[in-house]
Amino acid sequence: MRSGLPGRGGGGGGGRRRSPEPEGPGASGGRSVTCGVMSAQGDCEFLVQRARELVQQDLWAAKAWLITARSLYPADFNIQYEMYTIERNAERTATAGRLLYDMFVNFPDQPVVWREISIITSALRNDSQDKQTQFLRSLFETLPGRVQCEMLLKVTEQCFNTLERSEMLLLLLRRFPETVVQHGVGLGEALLEAETIEEQDSPVNCFRKLFVCDVLPLIINNHDVRLPANLLYKYLTKAAEFYINYVTRSTQIENQHQGAQETSDLMSPSKRSSQKYIIEGLTEKSSQIVDPWERLFKILNVVGVRCEWQMDKGRRSYSDILHRMKDLCRYMNNFDNEAHAKYRNQVVYSTMLVFFKNAFQYVNSIQPSLFQGPNAPSQVPLVLLEDVSNVYGDVEIDRNKHIHKKRKLAEGREKTMSSDDEDCSAKGRNRHIVVNKAELANSIEVLESFKLARESWELLSSLDSLDKEFTRICLAWKTDTWLWLRIFLTDMIIYQGQYKKAIASLHHLAALQGSLPQPQITGQGTLEHQRALIQLATCHFALGEYRMTCEKVLDLMCYMVLPFQDGGKSQEEPSKIKPKFRKGSDLKLLPCTSKALMPYCLHLMLACFKLRAFTDSRDDMALGHVIVLLQQEWPRGENLFLKAVNKICQQGNFQYENFFNYVTNIDMLEEFAYLRTQEGGKIHLELLPNQGMLIKVLEMLREGSKRGSFSCITSVIWCIANVTYVLSRICWWNPF
């Protein structure tokens, strides 16, 4: 008879009685054969319901009901599932695991079982560390390995979403490496195919990430998986494209997810992986990649071993790798076709990765804002320019002709060649790059990266076979759209002295910047435009195109903020060591700020006008411009000024009608006043449109000089124009 059934006292079972709880299932005694009131299914439902009612009051009584029910009806799924539910809710890992295993074996077609298994496998893939997730993982671990493998396979078969199915299969491959042989390559190809079908815009997507970071290492490190060389090269190319794009990804993409980071992490290129960055379709944890460059070079080494490259034992630096590839190129043509193709691929892939790694390292150091998020500390970008700081040099003064001020060069002062005396044959070979360590603390490492990247590029371009393969890869990757790479290539071309190519590259850079989405231009566009203008100016100057140089400088002035002048002191040059044999072929990494670029622009302008002012032909306008510009860093240009005065003395007269609009330097004014005297040669000066006013001004200057008083001198200095205005006026009077 059935006991403990609420509300079932009548109808067909008149002899029934309600027994107090918890009598347990023994009191029910089973269903009387003669009753025939309920079917077996109804009895099962009753037993399950009774157990449910007792769970909260007496857990052990509920279990007793279910144990009895299972003994009576061993083939009933609901009874076993209820037993599993009780144990799972009580978080009894071992018991719940055994019951789940029984259901998996005895009731493999029940949807509820697979729903439960799906919940557990989701917990295995979940990054969460909450209590429920950890319990489900522990529950799965209690299952026999064979059952785990079979479960994962069957769950995978029931997944219709490509990404979910791939993650499940990846879970299987990680837990059971023996399945890599059967499923590894298929999973990898499925991910690459899904990437194509889904038409992903960027290589940094969920499918490529799973393939490169998770599946590929399992495949290539399993020696039982036989892969042809062409497939290995394909996989290596996919991995390189992903990692390079991941490291150099745009800050605009990650702005939504980037949190505050440690300063040291943001400054170091090797720590970019620590920044928060979420790939669509993946969790935050799955999106993070630690040491991406290290991972990429490990893949390169494994592929090299499998393709039987000439590998070196132990860890080698990027410089060592490049040196090894140079040696390999020397005798590569001595091999037969098959070996030649193999070693050609070794040179291309090894050198290519060294190139991209060091090119990124260089650009990340001189313009970190391209890669860092909004919370990164601001760092002034640097721009590579021709060094024209020796514009005041190469001055020979005949002191016997003009000894009024009796100024002498400091003893031991270094003489450098003028920019117009540069030895063009020195360009492109071992050029020295001047860097102020205060502006770039790791300057040695940065310049080494620039050198390695440059030499890698030159090696890849040295042979047609290497250049053809490298070009094919670059076209597939669309590297011509990589802003950071174009910045490096432009600097490299400037270093090589190929200024016409550099100008074309800068125009390409401007077009590339203009094609970027509007959010990315914000905050970067002005900087890139300034960089392009000043580099265009320096390239035109190196080509002798002085009119274009002045035009670009004038365009740049629109973006300049006049720096604060500290007491008229000249800007100090960074300490540097220059080999004596070098002849004006230096370059300079200069901060891309108004404070640094303004003096550089003045040097460029001065160099341009200096070349015209001191030729055999007479050009008073250019000479006047030189005198105006020499005031900026006075007295650095004092000797050049004396050279200008000597030229005026040789001419016997000088005409520069805007002289008093821009020349305010006391020493210069006194010198010109002296030129009007008998001792100074009675030089005829036309410095004002009104010559009568000029005579009066010069007399005041001369009298003030004799009295040692500057009161009358200052009274004639009525106009002190700012540098921007002076430059703009000079450019409009450009004589070139």
C-alpha positions in Angstrom: 0.0 0.0 0.0 1.2 3.6 -0.7 1.8 5.8 2.3 2.3 9.5 2.8 0.3 10.6 -0.3 -1.5 13.8 0.5 -5.0 14.1 -0.8 -5.3 10.6 -2.1 -7.3 8.9 0.7 -10.4 7.9 -1.3 -11.2 6.2 -4.5 -10.4 2.5 -5.1 -8.0 2.3 -2.2 -10.4 2.3 0.7 -7.9 0.5 3.0 -5.3 3.2 2.7 -4.1 5.0 5.7 -1.9 8.1 6.1 1.2 7.3 8.2 3.2 10.0 10.0 6.5 11.2 8.6 9.1 9.9 8.2 8.0 6.3 8.1 10.1 5.8 5.0 9.3 3.9 1.9 9.1 0.6 3.8 5.7 1.6 5.2 4.3 1.8 1.7 4.8 -1.9 1.2 4.4 -1.6 -2.5 1.3 -1.4 -4.6 -1.3 -4.1 -4.1 -1.7 -6.1 -7.2 -5.4 -6.2 -6.8 -5.8 -2.5 -6.6 -4.8 -1.7 -10.2 -5.5 2.0 -9.4 -2.2 3.4 -10.7 0.2 2.6 -13.4 3.9 2.0 -12.7 4.6 5.5 -14.1 2.2 7.0 -11.7 3.9 5.2 -8.8 7.3 6.5 -10.0 6.0 10.1 -10.1 4.5 9.6 -6.6 7.8 8.4 -5.2 9.8 11.2 -6.8 7.3 13.8 -5.6 7.4 12.3 -2.1 11.2 12.6 -2.0 11.0 16.2 -3.2 8.7 17.1 -0.3 11.1 15.5 2.2 14.3 17.2 0.9 14.0 20.3 3.0 12.7 18.5 6.1 14.7 15.3 6.2 17.3 14.8 3.5 18.1 11.2 4.5 14.4 10.2 4.4 14.2 11.7 0.9 17.2 9.7 -0.2 15.7 6.5 1.3 12.5 7.0 -0.8 14.6 7.4 -4.0 16.8 4.4 -3.2 13.8 2.3 -2.8 12.2 3.7 -5.9 15.3 2.9 -8.0 15.3 -0.6 -6.6 11.7 -1.0 -7.7 12.0 0.8 -11.0 15.7 0.7 -12.1 14.8 1.7 -15.7 13.1 4.9 -14.7 15.1 8.0 -15.6 13.2 10.5 -13.4 14.1 8.7 -10.3 17.8 8.7 -11.1 17.8 12.3 -12.2 16.1 13.3 -9.0 18.8 11.5 -7.0 21.5 13.3 -9.1 19.7 16.7 -8.5 19.7 16.2 -4.7 23.4 15.3 -4.6 24.4 18.1 -7.0 22.4 20.7 -5.0 24.1 19.4 -1.8 27.5 19.8 -3.7 28.5 16.2 -3.0 31.0 15.9 -5.8 31.8 12.2 -5.8 28.2 11.0 -5.4 26.9 13.4 -8.0 29.7 12.3 -10.4 28.7 8.6 -10.0 25.1 9.4 -10.7 25.9 11.5 -13.7 28.0 8.7 -15.0 25.1 6.2 -14.5 22.7 8.5 -16.4 25.3 9.0 -19.2 25.6 5.3 -19.6 22.0 4.2 -19.1 20.1 7.1 -20.5 22.3 8.5 -23.3 19.3 9.8 -25.3 17.7 11.9 -22.6 17.8 15.7 -23.5 18.0 16.5 -19.8 21.2 14.6 -19.5 22.9 16.5 -22.3 21.6 19.8 -21.0 23.3 19.0 -17.7 26.5 17.9 -19.4 26.4 21.1 -21.5 26.2 23.2 -18.3 29.2 21.4 -16.9 31.3 21.7 -20.1 30.4 25.4 -20.2 31.8 25.7 -16.7 35.0 24.1 -18.0 35.4 26.8 -20.6 34.3 29.6 -18.3 36.9 31.9 -16.7 34.7 32.5 -13.7 35.9 31.4 -10.3 32.6 31.4 -8.4 31.7 28.5 -6.2 29.1 26.9 -8.5 31.5 26.9 -11.5 34.3 25.3 -9.4 31.9 22.6 -8.2 30.9 21.7 -11.7 34.5 21.5 -12.7 35.3 19.2 -9.8 32.3 17.1 -10.6 33.6 16.6 -14.2 37.0 15.6 -12.8 35.4 12.6 -10.9 34.3 11.0 -14.1 36.5 8.4 -15.8 38.8 9.7 -18.5 37.1 7.6 -21.1 33.7 9.1 -20.2 35.1 12.6 -20.1 36.4 12.2 -23.6 33.2 10.6 -24.9 31.1 13.4 -23.3 33.2 16.1 -24.8 33.0 14.5 -28.2 29.3 14.1 -28.1 28.7 17.6 -26.8 30.9 18.9 -29.6 28.7 17.1 -32.1 25.6 18.7 -30.8 27.1 22.3 -31.1 25.9 24.2 -34.2 27.8 27.4 -33.4 31.2 27.3 -35.0 33.0 29.2 -32.2 31.3 27.1 -29.4 32.0 23.9 -31.2 35.7 24.9 -31.7 36.1 25.8 -28.0 34.6 22.4 -27.0 36.9 20.5 -29.3 39.8 22.5 -28.1 38.9 21.5 -24.6 39.0 17.9 -25.7 42.4 18.3 -27.4 43.9 19.9 -24.2 42.6 17.2 -21.9 43.3 14.3 -24.2 46.4 15.0 -26.3 46.0 11.7 -28.1 43.0 13.2 -29.9 45.1 15.9 -31.5 46.2 13.5 -34.3 42.6 12.8 -35.2 41.0 16.2 -34.6 43.8 18.9 -34.5 44.3 19.7 -38.1 40.6 19.5 -38.8 39.8 22.0 -36.1 42.5 24.4 -37.3 41.2 24.3 -40.9 37.7 24.8 -39.6 38.7 27.9 -37.7 40.5 29.4 -40.7 37.5 28.6 -42.9 35.1 30.2 -40.4 37.2 33.3 -40.4 36.8 33.5 -44.2 33.1 32.7 -44.2 32.4 35.3 -41.4 34.4 37.9 -43.5 36.4 39.2 -40.5 37.9 42.7 -41.1 41.0 42.1 -39.0 43.3 39.2 -38.4 42.8 39.8 -34.7 39.5 37.9 -34.4 38.2 35.1 -32.3 38.7 32.4 -34.9 42.3 33.3 -35.6 43.1 33.8 -32.0 41.9 30.3 -31.1 43.8 28.8 -34.0 47.1 30.7 -33.5 47.3 30.7 -29.7 45.5 27.5 -28.8 45.2 25.0 -31.6 48.5 25.6 -33.6 50.8 24.9 -30.6 49.0 21.6 -30.0 49.4 20.6 -33.6 53.0 21.5 -34.3 54.3 20.3 -30.9 52.8 16.8 -31.5 55.2 14.8 -33.5 52.6 12.2 -34.3 50.9 14.9 -36.5 52.5 14.8 -39.9 52.3 18.1 -41.7 53.7 19.0 -45.1 56.1 21.9 -45.3 53.7 24.1 -47.3 51.1 23.7 -44.6 53.6 24.6 -41.9 54.5 27.8 -43.8 50.9 28.7 -44.2 50.3 28.3 -40.5 53.4 30.3 -39.6 52.2 33.1 -41.9 48.8 33.1 -40.2 50.4 33.2 -36.8 52.8 36.0 -37.7 50.0 38.1 -39.2 47.9 37.7 -36.1 50.6 38.4 -33.5 52.0 41.5 -35.3 48.5 42.9 -35.8 47.7 42.1 -32.1 50.8 43.9 -30.8 50.3 46.9 -33.1 46.6 47.2 -32.8 45.0 50.6 -32.8 44.4 52.2 -29.5 40.9 53.3 -30.7 39.8 49.6 -30.8 40.7 49.0 -27.2 39.7 52.3 -25.7 36.4 50.9 -24.5 38.0 48.1 -22.6 41.3 49.6 -21.5 41.6 50.2 -17.8 44.2 52.0 -15.8 47.6 50.3 -16.1 50.9 50.5 -14.3 53.1 53.1 -15.9 56.0 50.6 -16.4 53.7 48.2 -18.2 52.4 50.9 -20.6 55.9 52.2 -21.4 57.3 48.7 -22.2 56.4 47.2 -25.6 56.8 43.7 -24.1 54.1 44.5 -21.6 51.4 45.6 -24.0 49.8 42.2 -23.6 48.9 43.1 -20.0 46.5 45.8 -21.2 42.9 45.0 -21.2 41.7 44.1 -24.7 38.7 42.1 -25.5 38.4 40.3 -28.9 34.8 40.1 -30.0 33.4 36.6 -29.3 35.9 35.9 -26.5 36.0 36.6 -22.8 38.4 39.2 -21.4 40.7 36.4 -20.1 40.8 34.6 -23.4 41.6 37.8 -25.2 44.8 38.5 -23.2 48.0 37.2 -24.7 51.2 37.3 -22.7 54.5 37.9 -24.5 53.1 37.7 -28.0 56.6 38.2 -29.6 58.0 35.4 -27.6 55.2 33.1 -28.6 55.7 34.0 -32.3 59.4 33.2 -32.3 58.7 29.9 -30.5 56.4 29.0 -33.4 59.1 30.0 -35.8 61.6 27.7 -34.1 59.3 24.7 -34.0 58.4 25.2 -37.7 62.1 25.5 -38.5 62.9 22.2 -36.8 60.0 20.4 -38.5 61.1 21.9 -41.9 64.7 20.9 -41.3 66.2 24.3 -41.3 69.7 25.0 -40.3 68.9 25.8 -36.7 71.2 26.9 -33.9 70.9 25.4 -30.4 69.9 27.6 -27.5 68.4 31.0 -27.4 69.8 33.6 -29.7 69.4 37.3 -29.9 67.8 39.1 -32.9 71.2 40.3 -34.0 72.5 36.7 -33.9 69.5 35.5 -36.0 70.1 38.3 -38.6 73.8 37.5 -38.8 73.0 33.8 -39.3 70.6 34.7 -42.1 73.3 36.8 -43.8 75.7 33.9 -43.7 73.1 31.5 -45.1 72.4 33.9 -48.0 76.1 33.7 -49.1 76.0 30.0 -49.9 72.3 29.4 -50.4 72.6 29.3 -54.2 75.0 26.3 -53.9 72.1 24.0 -52.9 69.8 22.1 -55.3 66.3 23.4 -56.0 64.6 21.7 -53.0 67.2 22.7 -50.5 67.4 26.2 -52.0 63.7 26.7 -51.5 63.9 25.4 -48.0 66.7 27.8 -46.9 65.1 30.6 -48.9 62.0 30.2 -46.7 64.2 30.1 -43.6 65.8 33.4 -44.5 62.6 35.1 -45.5 60.5 34.1 -42.4 63.4 34.6 -39.9 64.5 37.9 -41.3 60.9 39.1 -41.7 60.1 38.5 -38.1 63.3 40.2 -36.9 62.3 43.1 -39.2 58.8 43.6 -37.9 59.8 43.1 -34.3 62.5 45.7 -34.4 60.6 48.1 -36.6 57.8 48.0 -34.0 60.2 48.5 -31.2 61.6 51.6 -32.8 58.3 53.2 -33.7 56.8 52.3 -30.3 59.7 54.2 -28.7 59.6 57.3 -30.8 55.8 57.6 -31.0 54.2 55.4 -28.3 50.9 57.1 -28.6 50.2 55.0 -31.6 49.9 51.9 -29.5 49.0 53.0 -26.0 45.6 53.7 -24.6 44.2 56.9 -23.2 45.3 56.2 -19.7 49.0 55.9 -20.7 51.3 58.6 -19.5 52.0 61.2 -22.2 55.4 60.9 -23.9 56.7 63.4 -26.4 57.1 61.8 -29.8 60.3 62.1 -31.7 60.9 62.8 -35.4 64.0 61.8 -37.4 65.6 64.8 -39.2 68.8 65.9 -40.9 71.0 67.5 -38.3 71.6 71.1 -39.3 72.9 72.3 -35.9 76.3 72.9 -37.6 74.7 75.8 -39.5 76.8 78.2 -37.6 80.0 76.4 -38.5 82.4 76.6 -41.5 83.1 80.3 -40.9 86.4 81.7 -41.9 86.9 85.3 -40.6 89.7 87.6 -41.8 90.1 89.6 -38.6 92.5 92.0 -40.3 89.6 93.5 -42.4 87.2 94.0 -39.5 88.4 94.0 -35.9 85.9 96.3 -34.3 84.5 93.9 -31.7 87.7 91.8 -31.6 85.8 88.6 -30.8 87.7 85.3 -31.0 86.6 81.7 -31.4 86.8 79.8 -28.1 89.9 77.7 -28.0 89.4 74.1 -29.0 85.9 74.7 -30.4 85.0 72.0 -32.8 84.7 72.9 -36.4 82.1 71.1 -38.5 81.2 71.2 -42.1 78.4 73.4 -43.3 75.3 71.7 -44.5 76.1 72.7 -48.0 79.4 70.8 -47.9 77.9 67.5 -47.1 79.5 64.4 -48.6 76.7 62.7 -50.4 78.6 59.5 -50.7 78.4 59.1 -46.9 74.7 59.0 -47.0 73.0 55.6 -46.3 76.1 54.1 -44.7 76.8 54.3 -40.9 75.2 57.6 -40.4 75.2 58.9 -36.9 71.9 59.6 -35.2 72.1 62.2 -32.4 69.7 61.6 -29.5 69.4 63.5 -26.3 69.3 60.9 -23.5 67.0 63.1 -21.5 64.4 62.7 -24.3 64.9 59.0 -24.9 66.3 57.1 -21.9 66.7 53.8 -23.8 68.3 55.4 -26.8 70.9 52.7 -27.3 68.3 50.0 -27.5 66.1 52.1 -29.8 68.9 52.8 -32.2 69.9 49.2 -32.2 66.3 48.2 -33.1 66.4 50.8 -35.9 69.7 49.3 -37.2 68.4 45.7 -37.1 65.2 46.6 -38.8 67.0 48.5 -41.5 69.5 45.7 -42.1 66.7 43.1 -42.2 64.9 45.1 -44.8 68.1 45.5 -46.9 68.7 41.7 -46.7 65.2 40.9 -47.8 65.7 43.3 -50.7 69.1 42.0 -51.7 68.0 39.0 -53.7 65.1 38.7 -56.1 63.9 35.4 -54.6 63.8 36.9 -51.1 62.2 40.1 -52.3 59.5 38.3 -54.3 58.4 36.1 -51.3 58.5 38.9 -48.8 56.5 41.2 -51.1 53.9 38.4 -51.6 53.4 38.2 -47.8 53.3 42.0 -47.4 50.6 42.3 -50.1 48.5 39.5 -48.4 48.8 41.3 -45.1 48.1 44.8 -46.6 51.1 46.3 -44.9 50.8 49.4 -47.0 47.8 50.3 -44.7 49.9 50.1 -41.5 50.5 53.6 -40.3 53.2 52.6 -37.9 55.2 50.7 -40.5 55.0 53.7 -43.0 56.5 55.9 -40.2 59.5 53.4 -39.9 59.9 53.1 -43.7 60.0 56.9 -44.1 62.7 57.2 -41.4 64.7 54.4 -43.0 64.6 56.0 -46.4 65.7 59.3 -44.9 68.5 57.5 -43.2 69.5 56.0 -46.5 69.6 59.5 -48.1 67.0 58.7 -50.7 65.1 61.9 -50.2 62.9 61.8 -53.3 61.7 58.4 -52.2 61.2 59.8 -48.7 59.0 62.6 -50.0 56.9 60.1 -51.9 56.7 58.0 -48.7 55.6 61.1 -46.7 52.8 61.8 -49.2 51.8 58.1 -48.9 51.7 58.6 -45.1 49.5 61.6 -45.5 47.1 59.8 -47.7 47.1 56.8 -45.3 46.3 59.1 -42.4 43.5 60.7 -44.3 41.9 57.3 -45.1 41.7 56.3 -41.4 38.4 56.4 -39.5 37.6 59.8 -38.1 38.0 58.8 -34.4 41.5 57.7 -35.0 42.5 61.0 -36.6 41.4 62.9 -33.5 44.5 63.5 -31.4 46.8 62.0 -34.0 46.1 63.9 -37.1 47.8 67.2 -36.1 50.8 65.3 -34.8 51.2 63.3 -38.0 50.8 66.4 -40.1 53.5 68.3 -38.2 55.8 65.2 -38.5 55.2 65.1 -42.2 55.7 68.8 -42.8 59.0 69.0 -40.9 60.3 65.8 -42.6 59.3 67.2 -46.0 61.2 70.4 -45.2 64.3 68.5 -44.2 64.1 66.3 -47.4 63.7 69.3 -49.7 66.6 70.9 -48.0 68.8 67.9 -48.5 67.9 67.9 -52.2 68.8 71.6 -52.5 65.1 72.6 -53.0 65.3 75.6 -50.8 62.1 77.3 -51.9 60.1 74.1 -51.0 62.0 74.0 -47.7 60.8 77.5 -46.8 57.2 76.7 -47.9 57.0 73.7 -45.7 58.5 75.6 -42.8 55.9 78.3 -43.3 53.1 75.7 -43.4 54.5 74.2 -40.2 54.4 77.6 -38.4 50.6 77.5 -38.5 50.8 74.7 -35.9 53.6 76.2 -33.8 53.0 77.6 -30.3 55.7 80.2 -29.6 57.9 78.8 -26.8 58.7 80.9 -23.8 62.1 82.5 -24.1 64.1 82.2 -21.0 66.1 85.4 -20.8 67.2 85.1 -24.4 69.5 82.2 -23.6 70.3 80.0 -26.5 69.2 76.4 -26.4 71.9 74.0 -25.4 72.8 71.3 -27.7 72.6 67.7 -26.3 76.0 66.3 -25.4 77.2 63.9 -28.1 80.4 62.4 -29.5 81.0 62.9 -33.1 83.8 61.0 -34.9 86.1 63.5 -36.6 85.9 61.8 -40.0 82.2 62.4 -40.3 81.3 65.2 -42.7 77.8 66.6 -42.0 76.0 63.4 -42.5 74.4 63.2 -39.1 70.7 62.8 -38.3 68.8 63.8 -35.2 65.9 62.5 -33.3 64.1 65.6 -32.2 61.0 66.0 -30.0 57.9 66.8 -32.0 57.1 69.9 -30.0 57.0 73.6 -30.7 59.9 74.2 -28.3 62.2 71.8 -30.2 60.9 72.3 -33.8 61.0 76.1 -33.7 64.8 76.4 -33.4 65.2 73.6 -36.0 63.0 75.5 -38.4 65.2 78.6 -37.8 68.3 76.5 -38.5 66.8 75.2 -41.8 65.8 78.7 -42.9 69.3 80.0 -41.9 71.0 77.2 -43.8 68.9 78.0 -46.9 69.6 81.8 -46.8 73.2 81.3 -45.8 73.9 79.3 -49.0 72.6 82.2 -51.1 73.9 85.1 -49.0 77.6 84.0 -49.1 77.9 83.2 -52.8 80.1 85.3 -55.1 77.0 87.0 -56.4 75.4 89.7 -54.3 72.0 89.1 -52.5 71.3 91.7 -49.8 67.8 90.3 -49.2 69.2 86.9 -48.3 72.0 88.4 -46.3 69.5 90.5 -44.3 67.4 87.4 -43.6 70.5 85.7 -42.3 71.2 88.6 -39.9 67.6 88.5 -38.6 67.7 84.7 -38.0 71.1 84.9 -36.2 69.4 86.7 -33.3 67.5 83.6 -32.2 70.4 81.8 -30.5 72.8 84.7 -30.1 75.7 84.7 -29.6 76.0 81.2 -31.1 75.9 82.7 -34.6 78.3 85.6 -33.8 81.0 84.4 -36.1 78.6 84.0 -39.0 77.3 87.5 -38.3 80.9 88.8 -38.5 81.2 87.1 -41.8 78.1 88.9 -43.0 79.6 92.2 -41.8 82.8 91.4 -43.7 80.8 90.8 -46.8 79.0 94.1 -46.4 82.3 95.8 -46.0 83.6 94.3 -49.2 80.4 95.4 -51.0 80.7 99.0 -49.6 77.0 99.3 -49.2 74.0 97.3 -48.0 70.3 97.6 -48.5 67.7 95.9 -46.2 64.8 98.3 -45.7 63.1 96.1 -43.0 66.2 96.0 -40.9 64.8 97.9 -37.9 61.5 96.0 -38.0 63.3 92.8 -37.0 66.8 93.4 -35.8 66.7 94.2 -32.1 70.0 92.7 -30.9 72.1 95.4 -29.3 75.4 94.0 -30.5 74.2 93.9 -34.1 72.8 97.4 -33.9 76.0 98.8 -32.5 78.0 97.0 -35.2 75.9 98.6 -37.9 76.2 102.0 -36.3 80.0 101.5 -36.3 79.9 100.7 -40.1 78.7 104.3 -40.7 81.7 105.8 -39.0 85.0 106.7 -40.6 86.7 103.9 -38.7 84.1 101.5 -39.9 84.6 102.3 -43.5 81.7 104.8 -44.0 79.5 102.0 -45.4 76.4 103.2 -47.2 73.4 101.5 -45.5 69.9 101.6 -46.7 68.1 100.1 -43.7 64.9 102.2 -43.7 62.6 103.5 -46.5 63.3 107.0 -45.1 67.1 107.5 -45.2 66.9 110.7 -43.1 65.4 108.7 -40.2 68.2 106.1 -40.7 70.9 108.7 -40.2 69.2 110.0 -37.0 68.9 106.5 -35.6 72.5 105.6 -36.3 73.7 108.8 -34.7 71.7 107.9 -31.6 73.2 104.5 -31.6 76.7 105.7 -31.9 76.3 108.4 -29.2 74.7 105.9 -26.9 77.6 103.5 -27.4 80.2 106.2 -26.6 78.4 107.2 -23.4 78.0 103.5 -22.3 74.3 104.1 -21.9 71.6 102.1 -23.5 68.8 104.5 -22.8 69.0 106.1 -26.3 69.5 102.7 -27.9 66.4 101.2 -26.5 64.4 104.3 -27.6 64.9 103.3 -31.2 63.9 99.7 -30.8 60.3 100.2 -31.3 59.3 96.9 -32.8 60.0 93.4 -31.5 58.1 91.0 -33.7 57.6 87.5 -32.6 59.5 84.7 -34.4 56.4 83.4 -36.2 55.7 86.7 -37.8 59.4 87.2 -38.7 59.5 83.8 -40.4 56.3 84.4 -42.3 57.6 87.7 -43.6 60.9 86.2 -44.6 59.2 83.4 -46.4 57.1 85.8 -48.4 60.3 87.5 -49.4 61.8 84.2 -50.3 64.5 84.8 -53.0 64.8 81.2 -54.2 
